[in-house]
């Protein structure tokens, strides 16, 4: 298969792409190519089958797009008026409460009527502009994803209309009996076998984002197979997202200070590391099917990269985020392998690497942006070739994207062996502050 990614950038930066594949045990034999047009880019895990329509079911008034009357005193003026408990609260639970909870990463909760009513205008404006909720991967004229996303928090047009209709109706509370049950909070990995955390809490300074890597030792006495994983944030008010990498060489230990951590913006600074998990607020445990697992070699360390985002509602705080692990007892039928793709400086002999672009110098492909260039793109291609003819074709378990601050737009497509193509993901308006694993 061939993956293509297109992204517009403003200036060069680190370019990394990550995809997770399930590879047959008969030699991890597959063929794929990825073509990337972007700058600082990391694609990470996760495309799979799910609902084809984003969001949760909207209320009847939202579907009509109406703006029924209502009183600012919290009472409904009629049976069809949009109310908080019946129409707005289910949307908040599905698409907002992964972050907007008491003590969460968002600066205010959106749990109760009293929480939501004062910010009703902001909710209507932010959702209409599709700034919130921060999913960002979208179907566009260029990219229609063939399968839905699991745990998709995007809003339908009807749901977006619900916020505006509620505001126009005077923000009626409605009948509390119409409210859905409280959102169930995921508390841990089922059948967890091992939980790792830093030796001591880390103090997060207020006012600035920070990326910190923590070296964790699972003390693997033999080659092992990771079947499930989940990150437990120690302080939800400051933990923005977490990436977990395997470090088979143990080189991360030399980078760590006396407390077992080090600063690590961008990557973790360790060769041959593999991304094995990505967590964002509201995330659920990563649980592979029983016949799938990520191989970890004997003696491997784990590196947990935490993005701390202290916001206006937080002062200096401490955090001790942990990671839960579950292993398979035997070697699986399929290995789950994450492939980091990018940072190619030239085109390889077989056509992979940095491909020719519109602003290249006469000498050939080069990752450089000329002065005053507009909508500049870079394209990269990667091929994982089968070890021998007749190899087992891979199953693509997931894909996701990441760019740094200069990225604008990115798109990833796949070309199969039969030359048919499909778009896997497009993020038309990249925002570095919101990076999410998509399954």
N, C-alpha and C positions, 0 to 999 in steps of 0.2 A: 504494500500500500504506500501511497505518497500523501503526506500531509503538507499543506501549504499554509503559511501564516503571513498575513499582510498587516503592517502597522505603520502608521505615520509617526515620525519623531522629529524633535527639534534639534537635537545634537547627539553625538554618539554616547553610548554607555554600555554597561555589561549586558550581554544578550544570552539568556539562558532559557531553555524550554524543558519542561518536565512532562512526561506522559507515563502512565502506569499500565503495564501489559500483564496479562496472564499467559505465561509461556509453558508449553508442554514439557514434561519431564524428560522427553526423549531428546534433549539437547538444546532446549530453548531456541528453536529454529523458527525464524520469522523473517519477513522482509517488510520494511516500511521506509518511507522517506518523508521527511518533514520539510516543508518550504516555509520559511518565516520571513515576513516583511515587517520589521519593527526595529526598535532600539532596545534599550535595557529590558529584556523580556525573560520571564520565567513561566513556562506553562506547567501546571501541576495537576495531577490526578483528576479524573473522574467524569466520564460521560457514561450514562446507562439509561435503562428503560424506566420511564415514569409516566406521570400524567402529561398529556400533550398540551394542556392549557394551564397557564400560570395562575397562582393565587387560589384563594378559597372561595366558595360560593358567596355571591353578594346578595344583599337583601333585595326584596322586591322593588322598593322605591329606587334603589340604585340602578337596577336594570332598566327602569323606565327613564332614568336620567332626569327625574323630576326635582323640583325645588319646592316641596310642599311647605305650607306655613307651619309655624310653631312658635311657642313662647320662649323667651330667654330665661324664664323661671324654671326651665327644665321639664315642662309638661308638653305633651304632644297635642296638636290641634285636631288630629283625625287618625283613623285607623291606618292610613297609608303613609303617614309622616315618618321620615327617617328618624330613628331614635338611637341613642348610644348603645343600650344593652342589646337590642335586637339586631342592629345593622352594623354599627361601628366596632363594637367590642370583639366580635368574631374575627374581623380583619386585623385588629391590633394583635390578637393572640397569635394568629397564623404568621404575620409578616413583620411585626414590630417588637414583640416581647422577648425575642432572643437577646436584645440589647437594652431595650427600654424597660428595665425592672429596677426596683430599689437595690442600690449597690452595684448596678451593672455598669458596663462601659459607656453607656449613653449618659448625658448630663442630667436627665430627668426621667422618671418612670412614666409609662402609659398603661397603667393597670386599671385604675378606677375612673369613674366619671369625673371626679374632682381633679384627677391628673390630666385628663384629656381636654376638658372644656376650655381651660385658659389658653391652650395652644391649638385650638381648632383651626384658626386661620392659617397658622404655619403648616399644619398637617395637610390642609387642602392645597396650599401652594407648593409644598415640597413634593407631594405625590403627583400633582398635575405636571410638574416639571420633570418627573421621574428621577429626582435626586434621591428620594427615599421611597421604598427601602433600598439599601445599597447593594443590589444584585449585579447590575451593570452589563452582564452578558445578555444580549438581545437578539431576537430575530430581526433581520433587516432586509432591504431589497437585495443585498449581496449574499446574505447568509440565512438560510432557514434550516435550523437544526432538525434532523430527521426524527429524533426521539426527545422526549421531555427530560427535564432535569429533576432528579430526586431532591426533595426538600426545597423546592423552588419557592422563594418568597416574593416573587414579582406580583404586582397587582394587575388585575384585569381592568379594562376600561370601565366596566360597571363598578368595580370597587373604588377606583379613583373618583368616579362620579358620586359615590356614596359620601365621601368626605365633604365634597362641595355642597351636596344636598343637605347634609346635616348642619353645616355652617349656615346656609341660607335659611334653614328652618328655625334657626334660633338656638341650636344645640340642645334639643330636648333630651332629657335623660331616659324617659320611657319607664317601662315596668321592669324592676330588677328581676322579676320572675322570667323574663325573656332572655336573660343573660346565659351564655354557654357555661359549662363547667370550667373552673380555672384551668389554665394551661398546665399540663404535666411537665415537670422539669426533669430532664435526664440527669441522674446522679452518678452513674458509673457504668463501667463495662461489665456486661454479664459474664459470670464465671471467670473473673479476673484472677490471675495467678501471681502477678508480681506488680508492685507499685514502687516507682522510683521518684525521688525528689531531691533537690539540692540539700547539702548538709545543713545549710543555714538560710534564713530568709534574706532576700535581696532588698535593699532600700532603694526605692524609686524616687528620684528628685523631681519636684514639681516643675511644670513649665516647659518641658522639652521631651520629645520622643526619644526613646532609647532602644537599641537592639542588643540583647544580652544573650550569650551562649552559655549553657550550663552542661558540663560534662557529667554523664551518668553511666555507671557501670552495672550492667545486669548480671555480671559474673557468669558468663556463659562458659561452661566446662566442655561443651561440645557444639557442633553445628546445630542450629535450632531453626524453627520455622514459626514465624509470627503470624497468627491467624486473626488477632483482634487487638485494638489499641484505642485508647481514649485519653484525652488531656483534661485534667481537672485544674482550672485556674485557681490559684491561691487567693488572689485579690481581683475579683471581677471588675472592679472600678478602674483598673489600670491595664489589665491584660487585653491587648487589642487582637492579637492572633499569635499562634504558636506553630512552628515547623519543627519536626523531629527528623533527624538524620542518623543513619548508621555510619560508624567510623571503624571499618575493619582493621585499619592500621594502628589505631590508638593515638594518632598524631595530635588529636585535639587536647590531650592531656598536657602536652608541652606548652600549649598556648594559654592554659588556664592559670589563674592566680591561686593564692593559698586557699581561697574559698571554693575553688573548682569552677570558676566562670571567667569569661572574657568578653570584651566588646566586639560586636560582629555585624556591623551594618552590611547589607547586600548578601553575602554568603557567609559560610562558617569558616572559610579559609583553610579547609582540609582537603587534600587530594583523595579521590576515590570514595568520597562520601556519597551516600544515596539517600534521597528524600523518601521517608517511609510513612509520614503522617503530616497532615495539615489540619489545624483546628481554628475555628472562628467562633465568636459568641453564638450560642444557640446550636452549636454543632452536636451531632450525635456520634456514638461510638463507631469507629471503623471496624466492621465485622465482615470478613471475607466468607464466602461459602466454605463448607467443610473441606472441599478438595482444593482450596487455594490458600497460599500462605507466602509471606515474604521471608526468604532465607537470610539468616544471620550467621556469619561464620564464628567459630569458636574464638572467644576472647574479644569480640567486637564491643566497642563502646557506643553509647548513644549521645548525640548532641542535641539538646533542646534549645532552639532559638526562640526567644520570647520578645515580641514587639510590645514595649510599654508605651502607653499613650495617656499620660496624666492630663485630664481636661480641667475646665474651669471649676468643677465641683470637687476636685481632689487636691489635697496638700501632700506633703511628703508621706509616702506610704511604703509598706513592706509587702513582699510577695514571696510565696514558696509554692509555685505551680508544680504539679506532679504529673506523671504519665503512667497509665495502667496498661499492662501487657497480658496477652493470653497466647499460649503456644499450642501448636499441633503436636500430637504424640508421635506422629510418623511423617515422613516426607510426603508432601502433597502431590496431587496429580498435576497441578499448575503452580508455577512460581509467579508471585506478584512482584514485578520488577519496575521500578521507577527509572525513567531515562531522562537525564538532564541534557538539554540540547541547546547549544548556542556558543557564543564567544569565538566563532570561527573567524580567522583573520584572512583566509584566502580560500579559493575553490580547490577542492581536491581532485586527484587524477580521475576518479570515477564519477565526478559531477556533484559530489556533496560539498557542504561547507557554504561559504559566502558566495552567493550567485551574482551575476552581473546586474547592476542597477542603473537607473537613469542618470545619476550624477557621478558615475565612476570616472576617474582620470584615464587618459589614453593607455596607461600601463596595465589596466585591468581592474577587476573587482577590488574595492577598498572600502572599508567602513569609515567613511568621512563625509561630512556634510559641508558643501560649499557655502560661502557667505551668501546670505539673502535667499537661500533655497527655500521653497515652500512645499509643503506636503511631501517631504523627503521620505523615502522608504528604503529599507534594507531587507533582503530576502536571503534566508538560509535554508539549507536542505540537509537532511540527515537520513541515512539508510542503514537499517539494521538487517544485515544479510543472513540468510540461512546458512548453517554450517555445512550442509550438504543438500543435494537435490532431494526433493520429496519431504522436506522438513515440515513440522507442524505449524500451521498458521497461527498467529497470536490472536488473542481476544483483547480488544482495547477496553480496559476497565474504566479509565477516566482521563480527563484532560482539563487543564485550567490555565489561566494566564497570569503573568506578572510583568510589569515594566517598572522602571524607576520614574523619576519626576518629569522627565522630558517626553515620555510616551504620550501619544494622542489616541491612536486607534490600532487595534490588532484583530486579526482574523486567522483562524486555523482551518484548513481543509484537508481532506484525505483523498488520495487516489488509490483505488484498490488495484489488485493485480490484473483485473479485467478492464482497467482504464476508466471505470466509472468513478465519479467523484461525489463527495458530499462535504458540506460545511459542518465542522464540529463546534465552532464557537466564534463569535465576534463580540468584542467589547468596543463599541464605537466611540465611547467617551471615557477614556481611561482615567482612573483616580487611584493614585498610589495608596491612599489611606484606606481603601476598601478592597481587600484581596480575599478571595473566597474559593474554597474547594468545591468543585461541582461534580456530582456523581450521577 
